[in-house]
Amino acid sequence: MDVVRTVAPARARLLSIVAMAVGAVSGCSNGAPAPIPDPGGPFSTGVAATKTISALTADDVQELCAEISNVETDFLSGAVDVEENCRGFAVDFTDAGTDGGFQAACQAVYTQCRATSRGDNGSLNCPLPAPGCQAPVELISACLNEMAATDPVATCVAAPACDAGAGGNRPSIDAGTPNLSDIPLFKIPPLPACERLAQECTSVVFLYPCQ
């Protein structure tokens, strides 16, 4: 009898451990995808990361839309347009025979262009409010910071830089054109948060600048 009393509690503990393990496995396989955390980057928002997008208040939407608009000029299409235009302007309008060399004069024109230009943020329409979207705000932040990490300006700009010409001469028009296989139009960079966001909220989609 003593043996039975000794074994029974041990067996009970074993069954309890098995039950907890099964419960843990069941909880992990309930069909809910693992969350994709924000990797961090230039985009940030004052709206709580855990807040459901469909539950955003009017003030939340206004704040988040303003922050989304800023990234257009910071590192998305607006930034790509400025870099493309200033490179092209500097190369096209710098006198090849300028004293001191073409590259130095071209760089001065480029620098002045960048200092006085700001990309248009009108092409990025804020996709909010999104009443049916059950994804958290963090997924928007993660998506935009994933994009930023790929350096869209370096990836998408095709105009040659001032120093692309051989021997300090004017570069050819296609000197800075990236390999087509490197452009997201043909090879989309891995953006898991953006893909998840598009799957969970079909109305909340952010396109890569040269996609």
ZASELUM-696005 format. One record per residue: residue in one letter; x, y, z negated of N, C-alpha, C in turn. Coordinates in steps of 0.1 Angstrom, whole numbers, padded with zeros to 4 digits, always signed. Each point is the difference from the previous one (the first is absolute). Example, Ala and Ser with C-alpha at 12.3 -4.5 7.8 and 13.67 -1.06 7.14 Angstrom:
2
  aa     nx     ny     nz    cax    cay    caz     cx     cy     cz
   A  +0132  -0057  -0078  -0009  +0012  +0000  +0009  +0012  +0000
   S  -0004  +0011  +0007  +0009  +0011  +0000  -0008  +0011  -0008
This chain:
211
  aa     nx     ny     nz    cax    cay    caz     cx     cy     cz
   M  +0008  -0012  +0000  -0008  +0012  +0000  +0009  +0013  +0000
   D  +0011  -0002  -0007  +0009  +0012  -0001  +0005  +0003  +0014
   V  +0003  -0011  +0007  +0005  +0001  +0014  -0010  +0007  +0009
   V  -0013  -0004  -0001  -0010  +0006  +0008  -0002  +0015  -0003
   R  +0001  +0003  -0013  -0002  +0014  -0004  +0012  +0008  +0006
   T  +0012  -0006  +0001  +0012  +0007  +0004  -0001  +0002  +0015
   V  -0004  -0010  +0008  -0001  +0000  +0014  -0011  +0010  +0005
   A  -0011  -0001  -0006  -0012  +0008  +0005  +0003  +0015  +0001
   P  +0005  +0006  -0010  +0003  +0014  +0002  +0010  +0003  +0011
   A  +0010  -0009  +0002  +0009  +0002  +0011  -0007  -0001  +0013
   R  -0009  -0010  +0001  -0007  -0001  +0013  -0009  +0012  +0002
   A  -0006  +0005  -0010  -0009  +0011  +0001  +0008  +0012  +0005
   R  +0012  +0002  -0005  +0008  +0011  +0004  +0004  -0001  +0015
   L  +0003  -0013  +0004  +0004  -0002  +0014  -0012  +0003  +0009
   L  -0012  -0005  -0004  -0012  +0003  +0008  -0002  +0015  +0001
   S  +0002  +0007  -0011  -0002  +0015  +0000  +0010  +0007  +0009
   I  +0012  -0005  +0001  +0010  +0006  +0009  -0004  -0003  +0014
   V  -0004  -0012  +0003  -0004  -0003  +0014  -0012  +0008  +0004
   A  -0009  +0002  -0009  -0012  +0008  +0003  +0004  +0015  +0003
   M  +0009  +0005  -0008  +0005  +0014  +0003  +0007  +0001  +0013
   A  +0008  -0011  +0004  +0007  +0001  +0012  -0010  -0001  +0012
   V  -0010  -0008  -0001  -0010  -0001  +0010  -0007  +0013  +0002
   G  -0004  +0006  -0012  -0006  +0013  +0001  +0008  +0011  +0006
   A  +0013  -0001  -0002  +0009  +0010  +0006  +0001  -0002  +0015
   V  +0001  -0012  +0004  +0000  -0003  +0014  -0013  +0004  +0007
   S  -0011  -0002  -0006  -0013  +0003  +0005  -0001  +0016  +0002
   G  +0006  +0007  -0010  -0001  +0014  +0000  +0008  +0006  +0011
   C  +0012  -0007  +0004  +0008  +0004  +0010  -0005  -0003  +0014
   S  -0009  -0009  +0001  -0005  -0005  +0013  -0015  +0004  +0002
   N  -0003  +0011  -0006  -0014  +0004  +0002  -0003  +0008  +0012
   G  +0010  +0000  +0009  -0002  +0007  +0013  +0004  +0014  +0001
   A  +0002  +0006  -0012  +0004  +0014  +0000  +0015  +0001  +0004
   P  +0003  +0009  +0010  +0014  +0001  +0004  +0009  +0007  -0010
   A  +0012  -0003  -0001  +0009  +0006  -0009  +0001  +0015  +0003
   P  +0000  +0009  -0010  +0001  +0014  +0003  +0013  +0004  +0006
   I  +0000  +0010  +0008  +0013  +0005  +0006  +0003  +0013  -0006
   P  +0010  +0001  -0009  +0004  +0012  -0007  +0006  +0011  +0009
   D  -0002  +0012  -0004  +0006  +0011  +0007  +0015  -0001  -0002
   P  +0008  +0000  +0011  +0015  -0002  -0001  +0006  +0013  -0004
   G  -0007  +0011  +0000  +0006  +0013  -0004  +0005  +0007  +0013
   G  +0001  +0013  -0001  +0004  +0007  +0012  -0004  +0015  -0001
   P  -0001  +0006  +0012  -0003  +0015  +0000  -0015  +0003  -0003
   F  -0009  -0010  +0002  -0014  +0003  -0002  -0003  -0004  -0015
   S  -0008  +0010  -0006  -0005  -0003  -0013  -0013  +0008  -0001
   T  -0008  -0005  -0009  -0013  +0006  -0002  -0003  +0002  -0015
   G  -0008  +0010  -0003  -0004  +0002  -0014  -0013  -0009  -0003
   V  -0006  -0006  +0010  -0011  -0008  -0003  +0004  -0014  -0005
   A  -0006  -0005  -0010  +0004  -0012  -0007  +0001  -0012  +0010
   A  +0012  -0007  +0000  +0003  -0010  +0009  -0010  -0012  +0000
   T  -0006  -0002  -0012  -0009  -0012  -0002  -0014  +0003  +0004
   K  -0003  +0013  +0003  -0014  +0004  +0003  -0004  -0006  +0014
   T  -0012  -0006  +0000  -0005  -0005  +0012  -0004  +0011  +0010
   I  +0004  -0002  +0013  -0001  +0011  +0010  -0015  +0004  +0001
   S  -0009  -0010  +0000  -0014  +0003  +0001  -0006  +0008  -0012
   A  +0007  +0000  -0011  -0004  +0006  -0012  +0006  +0014  -0002
   L  +0007  +0005  +0010  +0006  +0013  -0001  -0011  +0011  -0001
   T  +0003  +0010  -0008  -0009  +0011  -0001  +0003  +0010  +0011
   A  -0008  +0010  +0002  +0002  +0010  +0010  +0014  +0007  -0003
   D  +0003  +0003  -0012  +0013  +0006  -0003  +0012  -0009  +0003
   D  -0002  -0013  -0003  +0010  -0010  +0003  +0003  +0000  +0015
   V  -0011  +0000  +0008  +0001  -0001  +0015  +0007  +0013  +0005
   Q  -0003  +0011  -0005  +0006  +0013  +0004  +0015  +0000  -0003
   E  +0004  -0005  -0012  +0014  +0000  -0004  +0008  -0010  +0009
   L  -0006  -0012  +0001  +0007  -0011  +0008  +0001  +0004  +0014
   C  -0010  +0006  +0006  +0000  +0004  +0014  +0011  +0011  +0002
   A  +0002  +0009  -0009  +0010  +0010  +0001  +0014  -0006  +0000
   E  +0001  -0010  -0009  +0013  -0007  -0001  +0003  -0008  +0012
   I  -0010  -0006  +0006  +0002  -0008  +0012  +0003  +0009  +0012
   S  -0006  +0012  +0000  +0003  +0010  +0011  +0015  +0004  -0001
   N  +0005  +0001  -0012  +0014  +0005  -0001  +0010  -0010  +0006
   V  -0003  -0013  -0001  +0009  -0010  +0005  +0001  +0000  +0015
   E  -0010  +0006  +0007  +0001  +0001  +0014  +0011  +0009  +0004
   T  +0002  +0011  -0007  +0011  +0009  +0003  +0013  -0004  -0006
   D  -0001  -0008  -0011  +0012  -0004  -0006  +0008  -0011  +0007
   F  -0007  -0011  +0004  +0007  -0011  +0006  -0008  -0008  +0010
   L  -0012  +0004  +0004  -0008  -0007  +0010  +0000  +0008  +0013
   S  -0011  +0000  +0007  +0000  +0006  +0014  +0004  +0014  +0001
   G  -0004  +0008  -0010  +0005  +0014  +0000  +0015  +0001  -0001
   A  +0006  -0007  -0008  +0015  +0000  -0001  +0006  -0005  +0012
   V  -0006  -0011  +0006  +0006  -0005  +0013  -0001  +0010  +0011
   D  -0011  +0007  +0001  -0002  +0010  +0010  +0010  +0012  -0001
   V  +0002  +0004  -0013  +0010  +0011  -0002  +0014  -0004  +0005
   E  +0004  -0012  -0005  +0014  -0005  +0004  +0001  -0002  +0015
   E  -0010  -0006  +0006  +0000  -0002  +0015  +0001  +0014  +0007
   N  -0009  +0009  -0004  +0000  +0013  +0007  +0013  +0008  -0002
   C  +0005  +0000  -0013  +0012  +0008  -0002  +0012  -0006  +0007
   R  +0001  -0013  +0000  +0011  -0006  +0008  -0001  +0004  +0014
   G  -0011  -0002  +0006  -0002  +0003  +0014  +0002  +0015  +0003
   F  -0005  +0009  -0008  +0002  +0014  +0001  +0015  +0004  +0000
   A  +0007  -0006  -0010  +0014  +0004  -0002  +0009  -0005  +0012
   V  -0003  -0012  +0004  +0008  -0006  +0012  -0003  +0008  +0013
   D  -0013  +0003  +0002  -0004  +0006  +0012  +0004  +0015  +0001
   F  +0000  +0007  -0011  +0002  +0014  +0001  +0013  +0005  -0006
   T  +0009  -0009  -0002  +0014  +0004  -0003  +0008  +0001  +0012
   D  +0007  +0011  +0002  +0009  +0001  +0012  +0012  -0009  -0001
   A  +0001  -0009  +0010  +0011  -0010  +0000  +0014  +0007  -0001
   G  +0001  +0012  +0005  +0013  +0007  +0000  +0002  +0009  -0012
   T  -0008  -0001  -0010  +0001  +0008  -0012  +0014  -0001  -0006
   D  +0006  +0012  -0004  +0013  +0000  -0007  -0002  -0008  -0013
   G  +0011  -0007  -0003  +0000  -0008  -0012  -0006  -0014  +0002
   G  -0004  -0003  +0012  -0004  -0014  +0003  -0016  -0001  +0000
   F  -0004  -0009  +0008  -0015  -0002  +0001  -0006  -0006  -0013
   Q  +0007  -0009  -0006  -0006  -0006  -0012  -0003  +0009  -0011
   A  +0010  +0009  -0003  -0001  +0009  -0011  -0012  +0010  +0003
   A  +0000  +0005  +0012  -0011  +0010  +0004  -0014  -0007  -0001
   C  +0000  -0013  +0005  -0013  -0008  +0000  -0004  -0002  -0014
   Q  +0009  -0003  -0009  -0004  -0003  -0014  -0005  +0012  -0006
   A  +0005  +0012  +0003  -0005  +0012  -0006  -0014  +0003  +0005
   V  -0003  -0003  +0012  -0014  +0002  +0005  -0009  -0010  -0006
   Y  +0004  -0012  -0002  -0008  -0011  -0006  -0003  +0004  -0015
   T  +0011  +0004  -0007  -0002  +0004  -0014  -0010  +0011  -0002
   Q  +0001  +0010  +0009  -0010  +0011  +0000  -0014  -0004  +0003
   C  -0001  -0009  +0009  -0013  -0006  +0004  -0006  -0007  -0012
   R  +0008  -0009  -0007  -0006  -0007  -0011  -0004  +0009  -0011
   A  +0008  +0011  -0002  -0003  +0009  -0011  -0013  +0008  +0002
   T  -0004  +0001  +0012  -0012  +0008  +0003  -0012  -0008  +0005
   S  +0001  -0013  +0000  -0011  -0009  +0005  -0006  -0008  -0011
   R  -0012  -0002  +0001  -0007  -0009  -0009  -0010  -0008  +0008
   G  +0000  -0013  -0002  -0008  -0009  +0008  -0015  +0002  -0003
   D  -0008  -0002  +0010  -0015  +0001  -0001  -0005  -0012  -0008
   N  -0008  +0002  -0010  -0006  -0011  -0008  -0014  -0003  +0005
   G  -0005  +0006  +0011  -0013  -0002  +0004  -0003  -0013  +0006
   S  +0010  -0007  +0004  -0002  -0013  +0007  -0003  -0012  -0010
   L  +0003  +0003  -0013  -0002  -0010  -0010  -0013  +0003  -0007
   N  -0011  -0007  +0004  -0013  +0003  -0006  -0001  -0008  -0013
   C  -0004  +0006  -0011  -0001  -0007  -0012  -0012  -0010  +0000
   P  +0003  -0012  -0003  -0011  -0011  +0002  -0009  +0000  -0012
   L  +0000  +0010  -0009  -0008  +0000  -0012  -0011  +0010  +0001
   P  -0011  -0002  -0007  -0003  -0012  -0008  -0003  -0013  +0007
   A  +0002  -0011  -0007  -0003  -0013  +0006  -0008  -0008  -0009
   P  -0014  +0002  +0001  -0009  -0006  -0010  +0001  -0015  -0002
   G  +0003  -0008  +0010  +0001  -0014  -0001  +0013  -0006  -0004
   C  +0010  +0008  -0002  +0014  -0005  -0002  +0002  -0003  -0015
   Q  +0003  -0013  -0002  +0003  -0004  -0014  +0014  -0001  -0003
   A  +0009  +0004  +0008  +0014  +0000  -0002  +0004  +0011  -0010
   P  +0011  -0001  -0007  +0005  +0010  -0009  +0007  +0011  +0007
   V  +0001  +0012  -0006  +0007  +0011  +0006  +0015  -0003  +0002
   E  +0005  -0009  -0008  +0014  -0004  +0001  +0003  -0006  +0014
   L  -0010  -0006  +0006  +0003  -0006  +0013  +0002  +0010  +0011
   I  -0006  +0012  -0001  +0002  +0011  +0009  +0014  +0005  -0002
   S  +0004  +0002  -0013  +0013  +0005  -0003  +0011  -0010  +0005
   A  -0002  -0013  -0002  +0009  -0010  +0004  +0002  +0000  +0015
   C  -0011  +0001  +0007  +0000  +0000  +0015  +0008  +0012  +0005
   L  -0002  +0012  -0005  +0007  +0012  +0005  +0015  -0001  -0004
   N  +0003  -0005  -0011  +0014  -0001  -0004  +0007  -0011  +0008
   E  -0007  -0010  +0004  +0005  -0011  +0009  +0004  +0007  +0013
   M  -0009  +0008  +0005  +0003  +0007  +0013  +0013  +0009  -0002
   A  +0000  +0007  -0011  +0011  +0010  -0002  +0014  -0008  +0000
   A  -0001  -0012  -0006  +0013  -0008  -0002  +0006  -0004  +0014
   T  -0008  -0001  +0010  +0005  -0003  +0013  +0006  +0011  +0008
   D  -0001  +0013  -0006  +0005  +0012  +0006  -0006  +0002  +0014
   P  -0013  +0004  +0000  -0007  +0002  +0013  +0007  +0009  +0010
   V  +0006  +0011  -0006  +0007  +0010  +0009  +0011  -0007  +0008
   A  +0009  -0007  -0007  +0011  -0007  +0006  -0005  -0011  +0010
   T  -0011  -0006  -0004  -0006  -0011  +0008  -0006  +0005  +0013
   C  -0008  +0011  -0001  -0009  +0004  +0011  +0006  +0010  +0009
   V  +0009  +0009  -0005  +0005  +0011  +0009  +0009  -0006  +0011
   A  -0003  +0005  +0012  +0007  -0005  +0012  +0009  +0011  +0006
   A  -0002  +0013  -0003  +0008  +0010  +0005  +0015  -0001  -0005
   P  +0010  +0003  +0009  +0013  -0001  -0005  +0004  +0011  -0009
   A  +0009  -0003  -0010  +0005  +0010  -0009  +0012  +0007  +0007
   C  +0003  +0012  -0006  +0011  +0008  +0006  +0013  -0007  +0002
   D  +0003  -0010  -0009  +0013  -0006  +0001  -0001  -0013  +0008
   A  -0010  -0002  +0008  -0002  -0013  +0007  +0008  +0001  +0013
   G  +0005  +0012  +0004  +0007  +0001  +0013  +0015  -0003  -0002
   A  +0005  -0007  +0010  +0014  -0004  +0000  +0010  +0012  +0001
   G  +0010  +0001  -0008  +0010  +0010  +0001  -0005  +0014  -0003
   G  -0011  +0001  -0008  -0005  +0013  -0003  -0009  +0006  +0010
   N  -0003  -0007  +0011  -0009  +0005  +0011  -0014  -0002  -0003
   R  -0009  +0006  +0008  -0014  -0002  -0001  -0004  -0014  +0001
   P  -0008  -0006  -0009  -0003  -0014  +0001  -0011  -0002  +0011
   S  +0000  -0012  +0006  -0010  -0003  +0010  -0014  -0001  -0007
   I  -0010  +0002  +0007  -0014  +0000  -0006  -0003  -0013  -0007
   D  +0005  -0011  +0004  -0003  -0013  -0006  +0011  -0004  -0010
   A  +0009  +0008  -0003  +0011  -0004  -0009  -0005  -0004  -0014
   G  -0011  +0006  -0004  -0004  -0004  -0014  -0012  -0009  +0000
   T  -0004  -0005  +0012  -0011  -0009  +0000  +0002  -0013  -0007
   P  -0007  -0004  -0010  +0002  -0012  -0007  -0004  -0012  +0008
   N  +0005  -0012  -0003  -0004  -0012  +0006  -0015  -0003  -0002
   L  -0007  -0003  +0011  -0014  -0002  -0002  -0004  -0010  -0010
   S  +0008  -0010  -0001  -0003  -0011  -0010  +0001  +0005  -0014
   D  +0006  +0012  -0002  +0001  +0005  -0014  -0011  +0010  -0003
   I  -0008  +0003  +0010  -0011  +0010  -0002  -0012  -0008  -0005
   P  -0007  +0005  -0010  -0012  -0008  -0006  -0011  -0003  +0010
   L  +0000  +0008  +0011  -0010  -0003  +0010  +0001  -0014  +0006
   F  +0013  -0005  +0000  +0003  -0013  +0005  +0004  -0010  -0011
   K  +0005  +0006  -0011  +0004  -0009  -0011  -0004  +0007  -0013
   I  -0012  -0003  -0005  -0005  +0007  -0012  +0009  -0004  -0012
   P  +0005  +0010  -0008  +0007  -0004  -0012  -0009  -0007  -0010
   P  +0006  -0008  -0009  -0009  -0006  -0010  -0005  +0010  -0010
   L  -0013  +0001  +0000  -0007  +0010  -0009  -0012  -0008  -0006
   P  +0003  -0009  -0010  -0010  -0008  -0006  -0011  +0008  -0007
   A  +0003  +0011  -0006  -0010  +0007  -0007  -0010  +0007  +0010
   C  +0006  +0004  +0011  -0009  +0006  +0010  -0009  -0010  +0007
   E  +0006  -0012  +0002  -0008  -0011  +0005  -0011  -0004  -0009
   R  +0003  -0001  -0013  -0010  -0004  -0010  -0011  +0011  -0001
   L  +0004  +0013  +0000  -0009  +0011  +0000  -0010  -0001  +0011
   A  +0005  -0002  +0012  -0009  -0001  +0012  -0009  -0012  -0001
   Q  +0004  -0011  -0006  -0008  -0012  -0001  -0011  +0003  -0010
   E  +0003  +0006  -0012  -0010  +0002  -0010  -0009  +0012  +0002
   C  +0005  +0010  +0007  -0007  +0012  +0003  +0002  +0004  +0014
   T  -0009  -0004  +0009  +0002  +0002  +0014  -0001  +0015  +0004
   S  -0005  +0008  -0009  -0001  +0014  +0004  +0012  +0008  -0006
   V  +0009  -0006  -0008  +0012  +0006  -0005  +0012  -0005  +0006
   V  +0004  +0006  +0012  +0011  -0005  +0008  +0010  +0011  +0003
   F  +0012  -0003  -0002  +0011  +0010  +0003  +0009  -0006  +0011
   L  +0000  +0007  +0011  +0008  -0005  +0012  +0014  +0005  -0001
   Y  +0010  -0009  +0004  +0014  +0004  +0000  +0001  +0011  +0011
   P  +0009  +0010  -0002  +0001  +0011  +0009  +0002  -0003  +0015
   C  +0008  -0010  +0003  +0001  -0004  +0015  -0006  -0013  +0003
   Q  -0011  -0003  -0008  -0007  -0012  +0003  -0011  +0002  +0011
